């Protein structure tokens, strides 16, 4: 995989990350606003120290693979996903993409490469990990 391809993957992941962070912050601010409007204060939440982590997997035609992105100690996966990266269209099925592990400290993905095009294809799992307090 060349440097240009890695930049494209990182750019897509960065855009998805920014969208998720905005959504998370919007939810936290909305919750804080709703709590402050009530006569009794509600719980406060915070997200800090977020980071984007990735893990790649190459999958041969007609093969199924699962893998994960582990968050550093003390952080939880607050979002994640899996993407295919190549010049061609992949024949793939995303079987799972969800938080996992004890307390949601990783993002787990599963992909089946249908292989109708005969291509061994690269996939990337990504996770947004952060310290979360409620």
C-alpha positions as CSV (number, residue, x, y, z in Angstrom):
1,X,0.0,0.0,0.0
2,X,1.5,3.3,-1.0
3,X,1.7,6.6,1.0
4,X,-1.0,8.2,-1.2
5,X,-3.5,5.4,-0.3
6,X,-2.7,5.7,3.4
7,X,-3.4,9.5,3.3
8,X,-6.8,8.8,1.6
9,X,-7.8,6.3,4.3
10,X,-6.6,8.6,7.1
11,X,-8.5,11.5,5.5
12,X,-11.8,9.5,5.4
13,X,-11.3,8.3,9.0
14,X,-10.5,11.9,10.1
15,X,-13.7,13.2,8.6
16,X,-15.7,10.4,10.2
17,X,-14.0,11.1,13.5
18,X,-14.8,14.8,13.4
19,X,-18.5,14.1,12.6
20,X,-18.6,11.7,15.6
21,X,-16.9,14.1,18.0
22,X,-19.3,16.8,17.0
23,X,-22.3,14.5,17.5
24,X,-20.9,13.4,20.9
25,X,-20.3,16.9,22.1
26,X,-23.7,17.9,20.9
27,X,-25.3,15.2,22.9
28,X,-23.3,16.1,26.0
29,X,-24.1,19.8,25.7
30,X,-27.8,19.0,25.0
31,X,-27.9,16.8,28.1
32,X,-26.2,19.5,30.2
33,X,-28.6,22.1,28.9
34,X,-31.6,19.9,29.6
35,X,-30.3,19.2,33.1
36,X,-29.7,22.8,33.9
37,X,-33.2,23.7,32.9
38,X,-34.7,21.2,35.3
39,X,-35.3,22.1,39.0
40,X,-32.9,19.4,40.1
41,X,-29.5,19.1,38.5
42,X,-28.9,16.0,36.4
43,X,-25.7,14.0,35.9
44,X,-22.8,15.7,34.1
45,X,-20.8,13.9,31.5
46,X,-17.4,14.6,29.9
47,X,-15.4,13.1,27.1
48,X,-11.7,13.8,27.0
49,X,-8.4,12.6,25.5
50,X,-10.0,11.2,22.4
51,X,-7.8,9.5,19.8
52,X,-8.3,7.7,16.5
53,X,-6.8,4.2,16.3
54,X,-6.8,1.8,13.3
55,X,-6.0,-1.8,12.5
56,X,-5.8,-3.3,9.0
57,X,-6.6,-6.7,7.7
58,X,-6.1,-8.2,4.2
59,X,-8.8,-10.7,3.3
60,X,-8.6,-13.3,0.5
61,X,-11.6,-14.1,-1.7
62,X,-14.3,-16.2,0.0
63,X,-12.8,-15.7,3.5
64,X,-14.2,-14.3,6.7
65,X,-12.1,-12.5,9.3
66,X,-12.7,-10.7,12.6
67,X,-10.3,-8.4,14.3
68,X,-10.4,-5.5,16.7
69,X,-9.0,-2.2,17.7
70,X,-8.2,-2.0,21.4
71,X,-8.4,1.2,23.3
72,X,-5.6,2.2,25.7
73,X,-6.2,1.6,29.4
74,X,-8.8,3.8,30.9
75,X,-10.5,4.6,27.6
76,X,-13.7,3.4,25.9
77,X,-14.6,3.0,22.3
78,X,-17.1,5.7,21.7
79,X,-17.4,5.0,18.0
80,X,-15.8,3.0,15.2
81,X,-16.3,1.2,12.0
82,X,-14.7,-0.6,9.1
83,X,-13.9,0.5,5.6
84,X,-12.5,-1.0,2.4
85,X,-9.7,0.8,0.6
86,X,-8.7,0.1,-3.0
87,X,-9.2,1.5,-6.5
88,X,-11.9,-1.1,-7.3
89,X,-15.2,-1.9,-5.7
90,X,-15.1,-4.7,-3.2
91,X,-17.5,-7.6,-3.0
92,X,-17.7,-7.7,0.8
93,X,-20.2,-8.1,3.6
94,X,-19.7,-6.2,6.8
95,X,-20.9,-8.9,9.3
96,X,-20.3,-6.9,12.5
97,X,-19.0,-3.6,13.6
98,X,-19.7,-2.9,17.3
99,X,-18.1,-2.0,20.6
100,X,-16.8,-5.0,22.5
101,X,-14.7,-6.1,25.4
102,X,-15.1,-5.5,29.1
103,X,-16.8,-2.1,29.5
104,X,-16.6,-1.3,25.8
105,X,-12.8,-0.9,25.6
106,X,-12.5,-2.1,21.9
107,X,-14.2,-2.0,18.5
108,X,-14.8,-5.4,16.9
109,X,-15.4,-5.9,13.2
110,X,-16.1,-8.9,11.0
111,X,-15.9,-8.9,7.2
112,X,-16.6,-11.6,4.5
113,X,-14.9,-11.1,1.2
114,X,-17.4,-12.5,-1.4
115,X,-14.5,-12.8,-3.8
116,X,-16.6,-12.6,-6.9
117,X,-14.0,-10.3,-8.4
118,X,-11.1,-12.6,-7.3
119,X,-9.4,-9.8,-5.3
120,X,-7.6,-10.1,-2.0
121,X,-8.7,-6.8,-0.4
122,X,-7.4,-4.5,2.3
123,X,-9.9,-3.4,5.0
124,X,-9.4,-1.1,8.0
125,X,-11.1,-1.1,11.3
126,X,-11.1,2.1,13.2
127,X,-12.1,3.2,16.7
128,X,-12.5,6.5,18.5
129,X,-11.3,6.0,22.0
130,X,-11.8,8.5,24.8
131,X,-12.0,8.8,28.6
132,X,-15.7,9.1,29.5
133,X,-17.1,10.1,32.8
134,X,-20.8,10.3,33.5
